[in-house]
């Protein structure tokens, strides 16, 4: 098989856009994606959770998946579909 490593912070939209572009440049297409990045964050009660902790967790766990799909889906549709 063939594999490449591309450093990416999924909470950073530019990183995700670059990730998908580099994947397309190397392989010529994107057929499937497994968006499994996620963190627990620092455990805290609702009243003790800091804004930074909350934002970091949401940005990785939710926004990161959205950024990935935002750039993956159009590439998959160009080839008739794919699987996420």
KERO-626380 format. One record per residue: residue number from 0; chain; x, y, z of N, C-alpha, C, O in turn. Coordinates in pm, whole numbers, plus 50000, padded with zeros to 5 digits. Last residue first. Layout:
N
<node num="NUM" chaine="A" n_px="X" n_py="Y" n_pz="Z" ca_px="X" ca_py="Y" ca_pz="Z" c_px="X" c_py="Y" c_pz="Z" o_px="X" o_py="Y" o_pz="Z"/>
...
// end
This chain:
84
<node num="83" chaine="A" n_px="48184" n_py="50840" n_pz="50428" ca_px="48241" ca_py="50906" ca_pz="50545" c_px="48200" c_py="50826" c_pz="50667" o_px="48235" o_py="50863" o_pz="50779"/>
<node num="82" chaine="A" n_px="48240" n_py="50756" n_pz="50092" ca_px="48188" ca_py="50715" ca_pz="50222" c_px="48262" c_py="50791" c_pz="50332" o_px="48384" o_py="50804" o_pz="50330"/>
<node num="81" chaine="A" n_px="48123" n_py="50876" n_pz="49775" ca_px="48226" ca_py="50824" ca_pz="49861" c_px="48161" c_py="50782" c_pz="49992" o_px="48039" o_py="50774" o_pz="50000"/>
<node num="80" chaine="A" n_px="48066" n_py="51010" n_pz="49441" ca_px="48031" ca_py="50971" ca_pz="49578" c_px="48150" c_py="50918" c_pz="49654" o_px="48263" o_py="50915" o_pz="49604"/>
<node num="79" chaine="A" n_px="48147" n_py="51103" n_pz="49194" ca_px="48024" ca_py="51025" ca_pz="49200" c_px="47988" c_py="50975" c_pz="49339" o_px="47889" o_py="50904" o_pz="49354"/>
<node num="78" chaine="A" n_px="48359" n_py="51268" n_pz="49201" ca_px="48383" ca_py="51132" ca_pz="49149" c_px="48261" c_py="51043" c_pz="49160" o_px="48269" o_py="50922" o_pz="49137"/>
<node num="77" chaine="A" n_px="48267" n_py="51496" n_pz="49319" ca_px="48328" ca_py="51509" ca_pz="49187" c_px="48347" c_py="51373" c_pz="49120" o_px="48349" o_py="51363" o_pz="48997"/>
<node num="76" chaine="A" n_px="48202" n_py="51405" n_pz="49573" ca_px="48093" ca_py="51422" ca_pz="49475" c_px="48146" c_py="51439" c_pz="49334" o_px="48078" o_py="51402" o_pz="49238"/>
<node num="75" chaine="A" n_px="48450" n_py="51417" n_pz="49699" ca_px="48386" ca_py="51288" ca_pz="49676" c_px="48278" c_py="51298" c_pz="49570" o_px="48265" o_py="51210" o_pz="49485"/>
<node num="74" chaine="A" n_px="48488" n_py="51693" n_pz="49708" ca_px="48583" ca_py="51609" ca_pz="49634" c_px="48523" c_py="51472" c_pz="49604" o_px="48544" o_py="51418" o_pz="49496"/>
<node num="73" chaine="A" n_px="48273" n_py="51777" n_pz="49873" ca_px="48280" ca_py="51820" ca_pz="49732" c_px="48377" c_py="51736" c_pz="49648" o_px="48350" o_py="51710" o_pz="49531"/>
<node num="72" chaine="A" n_px="48346" n_py="51632" n_pz="50120" ca_px="48225" ca_py="51602" ca_pz="50042" c_px="48233" c_py="51652" c_pz="49898" o_px="48202" o_py="51575" o_pz="49807"/>
<node num="71" chaine="A" n_px="48580" n_py="51754" n_pz="50226" ca_px="48581" ca_py="51617" ca_pz="50174" c_px="48463" c_py="51591" c_pz="50080" o_px="48481" o_py="51534" o_pz="49972"/>
<node num="70" chaine="A" n_px="48518" n_py="52007" n_pz="50323" ca_px="48612" ca_py="51995" ca_pz="50211" c_px="48617" c_py="51855" c_pz="50151" o_px="48655" o_py="51840" o_pz="50035"/>
<node num="69" chaine="A" n_px="48322" n_py="51954" n_pz="50515" ca_px="48305" ca_py="52070" ca_pz="50426" c_px="48396" c_py="52060" c_pz="50304" o_px="48357" o_py="52099" o_pz="50194"/>
<node num="68" chaine="A" n_px="48433" n_py="51751" n_pz="50670" ca_px="48325" ca_py="51719" ca_pz="50576" c_px="48304" c_py="51830" c_pz="50473" o_px="48272" o_py="51803" o_pz="50358"/>
<node num="67" chaine="A" n_px="48623" n_py="51908" n_pz="50814" ca_px="48662" ca_py="51795" ca_pz="50730" c_px="48556" c_py="51764" c_pz="50626" o_px="48586" o_py="51752" o_pz="50507"/>
<node num="66" chaine="A" n_px="48457" n_py="52094" n_pz="50949" ca_px="48558" ca_py="52140" ca_pz="50853" c_px="48598" c_py="52026" c_pz="50760" o_px="48607" o_py="52046" o_pz="50639"/>
<node num="65" chaine="A" n_px="48309" n_py="51909" n_pz="51110" ca_px="48242" ca_py="51992" ca_pz="51009" c_px="48340" c_py="52042" c_pz="50905" o_px="48312" o_py="52036" o_pz="50785"/>
<node num="64" chaine="A" n_px="48511" n_py="51812" n_pz="51275" ca_px="48439" ca_py="51718" ca_pz="51187" c_px="48369" c_py="51796" c_pz="51075" o_px="48369" o_py="51753" o_pz="50960"/>
<node num="63" chaine="A" n_px="48580" n_py="52054" n_pz="51403" ca_px="48678" ca_py="51978" ca_pz="51325" c_px="48613" c_py="51880" c_pz="51229" o_px="48656" o_py="51867" o_pz="51115"/>
<node num="62" chaine="A" n_px="48351" n_py="52123" n_pz="51544" ca_px="48392" ca_py="52206" ca_pz="51431" c_px="48492" c_py="52133" c_pz="51342" o_px="48490" o_py="52149" o_pz="51220"/>
<node num="61" chaine="A" n_px="48354" n_py="51901" n_pz="51733" ca_px="48241" ca_py="51934" ca_pz="51644" c_px="48286" c_py="52012" c_pz="51521" o_px="48260" o_py="51970" o_pz="51408"/>
<node num="60" chaine="A" n_px="48608" n_py="51857" n_pz="51851" ca_px="48509" ca_py="51749" ca_pz="51840" c_px="48396" c_py="51778" c_pz="51743" o_px="48346" o_py="51686" o_pz="51677"/>
<node num="59" chaine="A" n_px="48751" n_py="52105" n_pz="51835" ca_px="48806" ca_py="51980" ca_pz="51783" c_px="48695" c_py="51879" c_pz="51755" o_px="48690" o_py="51822" o_pz="51646"/>
<node num="58" chaine="A" n_px="48574" n_py="52298" n_pz="51939" ca_px="48644" ca_py="52322" ca_pz="51812" c_px="48702" c_py="52195" c_pz="51752" o_px="48701" o_py="52179" o_pz="51630"/>
<node num="57" chaine="A" n_px="48495" n_py="52185" n_pz="52183" ca_px="48396" ca_py="52203" ca_pz="52076" c_px="48465" c_py="52221" c_pz="51941" o_px="48421" o_py="52165" o_pz="51840"/>
<node num="56" chaine="A" n_px="48745" n_py="52198" n_pz="52319" ca_px="48674" ca_py="52071" ca_pz="52302" c_px="48574" c_py="52079" c_pz="52187" o_px="48568" o_py="51990" o_pz="52102"/>
<node num="55" chaine="A" n_px="48800" n_py="52473" n_pz="52313" ca_px="48894" ca_py="52378" ca_pz="52254" c_px="48825" c_py="52245" c_pz="52224" o_px="48844" o_py="52186" o_pz="52118"/>
<node num="54" chaine="A" n_px="48577" n_py="52579" n_pz="52456" ca_px="48601" ca_py="52615" ca_pz="52316" c_px="48693" c_py="52515" c_pz="52247" o_px="48667" o_py="52476" o_pz="52133"/>
<node num="53" chaine="A" n_px="48615" n_py="52463" n_pz="52713" ca_px="48493" ca_py="52439" ca_pz="52636" c_px="48518" c_py="52464" c_pz="52487" o_px="48484" o_py="52380" o_pz="52403"/>
<node num="52" chaine="A" n_px="48865" n_py="52573" n_pz="52783" ca_px="48846" ca_py="52429" ca_pz="52780" c_px="48725" c_py="52393" c_pz="52693" o_px="48732" o_py="52303" o_pz="52610"/>
<node num="51" chaine="A" n_px="48804" n_py="52849" n_pz="52774" ca_px="48907" ca_py="52793" ca_pz="52686" c_px="48893" c_py="52642" c_pz="52672" o_px="48908" o_py="52589" o_pz="52562"/>
<node num="50" chaine="A" n_px="48611" n_py="52872" n_pz="52976" ca_px="48573" ca_py="52900" ca_pz="52837" c_px="48675" c_py="52840" c_pz="52740" o_px="48637" o_py="52785" o_pz="52637"/>
<node num="49" chaine="A" n_px="48623" n_py="52604" n_pz="53217" ca_px="48668" ca_py="52733" ca_pz="53163" c_px="48620" c_py="52749" c_pz="53019" o_px="48592" o_py="52651" o_pz="52950"/>
<node num="48" chaine="A" n_px="48394" n_py="52466" n_pz="53442" ca_px="48460" ca_py="52452" ca_pz="53312" c_px="48498" c_py="52591" c_pz="53259" o_px="48415" o_py="52682" o_pz="53255"/>
<node num="47" chaine="A" n_px="48239" n_py="52493" n_pz="53667" ca_px="48383" ca_py="52513" ca_pz="53680" c_px="48459" c_py="52505" c_pz="53548" o_px="48578" o_py="52536" o_pz="53544"/>
<node num="46" chaine="A" n_px="47978" n_py="52438" n_pz="53601" ca_px="48006" ca_py="52567" ca_pz="53664" c_px="48155" c_py="52597" c_pz="53676" o_px="48194" o_py="52712" o_pz="53694"/>
<node num="45" chaine="A" n_px="47999" n_py="52178" n_pz="53498" ca_px="47953" ca_py="52287" ca_pz="53412" c_px="47991" c_py="52422" c_pz="53471" o_px="48032" o_py="52512" o_pz="53398"/>
<node num="44" chaine="A" n_px="48305" n_py="52032" n_pz="53616" ca_px="48160" ca_py="52051" ca_pz="53622" c_px="48123" c_py="52168" c_pz="53533" o_px="48209" o_py="52248" o_pz="53497"/>
<node num="43" chaine="A" n_px="48556" n_py="51880" n_pz="53412" ca_px="48512" ca_py="51984" ca_pz="53505" c_px="48360" c_py="51988" c_pz="53506" o_px="48295" o_py="51951" o_pz="53408"/>
<node num="42" chaine="A" n_px="48832" n_py="51748" n_pz="53241" ca_px="48707" ca_py="51721" ca_pz="53313" c_px="48677" c_py="51831" c_pz="53416" o_px="48763" o_py="51869" o_pz="53495"/>
<node num="41" chaine="A" n_px="48944" n_py="51895" n_pz="52954" ca_px="48974" ca_py="51883" ca_pz="53096" c_px="48844" c_py="51860" c_pz="53172" o_px="48754" o_py="51945" o_pz="53168"/>
<node num="40" chaine="A" n_px="48878" n_py="51683" n_pz="52670" ca_px="48889" ca_py="51811" ca_pz="52736" c_px="48923" c_py="51788" c_pz="52883" o_px="48931" o_py="51674" o_pz="52929"/>
<node num="39" chaine="A" n_px="48865" n_py="51464" n_pz="52511" ca_px="48775" ca_py="51469" ca_pz="52626" c_px="48771" c_py="51609" c_pz="52685" o_px="48671" o_py="51649" o_pz="52745"/>
<node num="38" chaine="A" n_px="48866" n_py="51490" n_pz="52152" ca_px="48931" ca_py="51498" ca_pz="52283" c_px="48825" c_py="51499" c_pz="52391" o_px="48708" o_py="51529" o_pz="52365"/>
<node num="37" chaine="A" n_px="48914" n_py="51360" n_pz="51822" ca_px="48829" ca_py="51404" ca_pz="51933" c_px="48908" c_py="51405" c_pz="52062" o_px="49003" o_py="51329" o_pz="52079"/>
<node num="36" chaine="A" n_px="48893" n_py="51240" n_pz="51495" ca_px="48965" ca_py="51322" ca_pz="51591" c_px="48869" c_py="51366" c_pz="51701" o_px="48755" o_py="51405" o_pz="51673"/>
<node num="35" chaine="A" n_px="48775" n_py="51090" n_pz="51292" ca_px="48769" ca_py="51039" ca_pz="51428" c_px="48849" c_py="51119" c_pz="51529" o_px="48872" o_py="51071" o_pz="51640"/>
<node num="34" chaine="A" n_px="48656" n_py="51046" n_pz="51004" ca_px="48678" ca_py="51166" ca_pz="51085" c_px="48665" c_py="51132" c_pz="51232" o_px="48558" o_py="51145" o_pz="51291"/>
<node num="33" chaine="A" n_px="48748" n_py="50896" n_pz="50745" ca_px="48716" ca_py="50849" ca_pz="50879" c_px="48752" c_py="50962" c_pz="50975" o_px="48866" o_py="50973" o_pz="51020"/>
<node num="32" chaine="A" n_px="48650" n_py="50877" n_pz="50405" ca_px="48710" ca_py="50952" ca_pz="50516" c_px="48661" c_py="50894" c_pz="50648" o_px="48547" o_py="50849" o_pz="50660"/>
<node num="31" chaine="A" n_px="48702" n_py="50789" n_pz="50060" ca_px="48644" ca_py="50767" ca_pz="50191" c_px="48718" c_py="50850" c_pz="50295" o_px="48833" o_py="50888" o_pz="50276"/>
<node num="30" chaine="A" n_px="48801" n_py="50888" n_pz="49819" ca_px="48690" ca_py="50793" ca_pz="49816" c_px="48625" c_py="50770" c_pz="49952" o_px="48507" o_py="50734" o_pz="49959"/>
<node num="29" chaine="A" n_px="48943" n_py="51130" n_pz="49638" ca_px="48912" ca_py="51097" ca_pz="49777" c_px="48787" c_py="51011" c_pz="49776" o_px="48680" o_py="51056" o_pz="49735"/>
<node num="28" chaine="A" n_px="49221" n_py="51158" n_pz="49406" ca_px="49080" ca_py="51146" ca_pz="49440" c_px="49066" c_py="51117" c_pz="49589" o_px="49163" o_py="51085" o_pz="49657"/>
<node num="27" chaine="A" n_px="49493" n_py="51177" n_pz="49372" ca_px="49407" ca_py="51210" ca_pz="49258" c_px="49258" c_py="51204" c_pz="49287" o_px="49177" o_py="51241" o_pz="49202"/>
<node num="26" chaine="A" n_px="49690" n_py="51142" n_pz="49561" ca_px="49615" ca_py="51024" ca_pz="49516" c_px="49522" c_py="51050" c_pz="49398" o_px="49477" o_py="50956" o_pz="49331"/>
<node num="25" chaine="A" n_px="49815" n_py="51399" n_pz="49588" ca_px="49892" ca_py="51274" ca_pz="49593" c_px="49818" c_py="51156" c_pz="49528" o_px="49876" o_py="51081" o_pz="49450"/>
<node num="24" chaine="A" n_px="49611" n_py="51589" n_pz="49563" ca_px="49733" ca_py="51603" ca_pz="49482" c_px="49812" c_py="51471" c_pz="49477" o_px="49868" o_py="51436" o_pz="49374"/>
<node num="23" chaine="A" n_px="49434" n_py="51497" n_pz="49758" ca_px="49393" ca_py="51494" ca_pz="49617" c_px="49516" c_py="51503" c_pz="49527" o_px="49525" o_py="51433" o_pz="49426"/>
<node num="22" chaine="A" n_px="49593" n_py="51554" n_pz="49983" ca_px="49546" ca_py="51417" ca_pz="49958" c_px="49508" c_py="51402" c_pz="49811" o_px="49545" o_py="51303" o_pz="49747"/>
<node num="21" chaine="A" n_px="49619" n_py="51829" n_pz="49964" ca_px="49738" ca_py="51745" ca_pz="49951" c_px="49702" c_py="51599" c_pz="49925" o_px="49772" o_py="51529" o_pz="49852"/>
<node num="20" chaine="A" n_px="49348" n_py="51903" n_pz="50005" ca_px="49417" ca_py="51938" ca_pz="49880" c_px="49541" c_py="51851" c_pz="49858" o_px="49565" o_py="51805" o_pz="49747"/>
<node num="19" chaine="A" n_px="49305" n_py="51811" n_pz="50267" ca_px="49227" ca_py="51754" ca_pz="50156" c_px="49297" c_py="51782" c_pz="50023" o_px="49303" o_py="51694" o_pz="49937"/>
<node num="18" chaine="A" n_px="49495" n_py="51973" n_pz="50404" ca_px="49494" ca_py="51827" ca_pz="50415" c_px="49423" c_py="51762" c_pz="50297" o_px="49475" o_py="51670" o_pz="50235"/>
<node num="17" chaine="A" n_px="49409" n_py="52233" n_pz="50346" ca_px="49538" ca_py="52186" ca_pz="50295" c_px="49546" c_py="52034" c_pz="50297" o_px="49598" o_py="51972" o_pz="50204"/>
<node num="16" chaine="A" n_px="49169" n_py="52232" n_pz="50492" ca_px="49165" ca_py="52258" ca_pz="50348" c_px="49294" c_py="52207" c_pz="50281" o_px="49290" o_py="52146" o_pz="50175"/>
<node num="15" chaine="A" n_px="49278" n_py="52197" n_pz="50746" ca_px="49191" ca_py="52094" ca_pz="50689" c_px="49183" c_py="52110" c_pz="50537" o_px="49189" o_py="52011" o_pz="50464"/>
<node num="14" chaine="A" n_px="49423" n_py="52435" n_pz="50782" ca_px="49490" ca_py="52306" ca_pz="50789" c_px="49408" c_py="52197" c_pz="50722" o_px="49462" o_py="52114" o_pz="50648"/>
<node num="13" chaine="A" n_px="49214" n_py="52622" n_pz="50767" ca_px="49318" ca_py="52623" ca_pz="50665" c_px="49397" c_py="52491" c_pz="50663" o_px="49433" o_py="52442" o_pz="50557"/>
<node num="12" chaine="A" n_px="49064" n_py="52559" n_pz="51003" ca_px="49007" ca_py="52538" ca_pz="50870" c_px="49113" c_py="52536" c_pz="50760" o_px="49102" o_py="52455" o_pz="50668"/>
<node num="11" chaine="A" n_px="49151" n_py="52389" n_pz="51278" ca_px="49200" ca_py="52498" ca_pz="51195" c_px="49154" c_py="52475" c_pz="51051" o_px="49200" o_py="52381" o_pz="50986"/>
<node num="10" chaine="A" n_px="49085" n_py="52162" n_pz="51405" ca_px="49016" ca_py="52282" ca_pz="51451" c_px="49057" c_py="52406" c_pz="51371" o_px="49004" o_py="52515" o_pz="51393"/>
<node num="9" chaine="A" n_px="49259" n_py="51973" n_pz="51311" ca_px="49124" ca_py="51975" ca_pz="51254" c_px="49043" c_py="52095" c_pz="51300" o_px="48940" o_py="52125" o_pz="51239"/>
<node num="8" chaine="A" n_px="49571" n_py="52021" n_pz="51217" ca_px="49489" ca_py="52054" ca_pz="51333" c_px="49347" c_py="52067" c_pz="51281" o_px="49316" o_py="52165" o_pz="51213"/>
<node num="7" chaine="A" n_px="49790" n_py="51799" n_pz="51061" ca_px="49668" ca_py="51878" ca_pz="51049" c_px="49604" c_py="51897" c_pz="51186" o_px="49585" o_py="51802" o_pz="51261"/>
<node num="6" chaine="A" n_px="50040" n_py="51663" n_pz="50855" ca_px="50009" ca_py="51721" ca_pz="50985" c_px="49888" c_py="51814" c_pz="50969" o_px="49883" o_py="51896" o_pz="50878"/>
<node num="5" chaine="A" n_px="50024" n_py="51381" n_pz="50675" ca_px="49999" ca_py="51524" ca_pz="50660" c_px="49958" c_py="51577" c_pz="50797" o_px="49853" o_py="51539" o_pz="50849"/>
<node num="4" chaine="A" n_px="50184" n_py="51109" n_pz="50536" ca_px="50150" ca_py="51177" ca_pz="50660" c_px="50134" c_py="51325" c_pz="50630" o_px="50221" o_py="51386" o_pz="50568"/>
<node num="3" chaine="A" n_px="50071" n_py="50843" n_pz="50319" ca_px="50144" ca_py="50967" ca_pz="50342" c_px="50100" c_py="51024" c_pz="50476" o_px="49992" o_py="50992" o_pz="50525"/>
<node num="2" chaine="A" n_px="50099" n_py="50519" n_pz="50171" ca_px="50045" ca_py="50609" ca_pz="50272" c_px="50132" c_py="50734" c_pz="50281" o_px="50252" o_py="50729" o_pz="50254"/>
<node num="1" chaine="A" n_px="50020" n_py="50233" n_pz="49991" ca_px="50084" ca_py="50364" ca_pz="49986" c_px="50019" c_py="50453" c_pz="50090" o_px="49897" o_py="50461" o_pz="50097"/>
<node num="0" chaine="A" n_px="50081" n_py="49881" n_pz="50000" ca_px="50000" ca_py="50000" ca_pz="50000" c_px="50085" c_py="50124" c_pz="50000" o_px="50208" o_py="50119" o_pz="50008"/>
// end
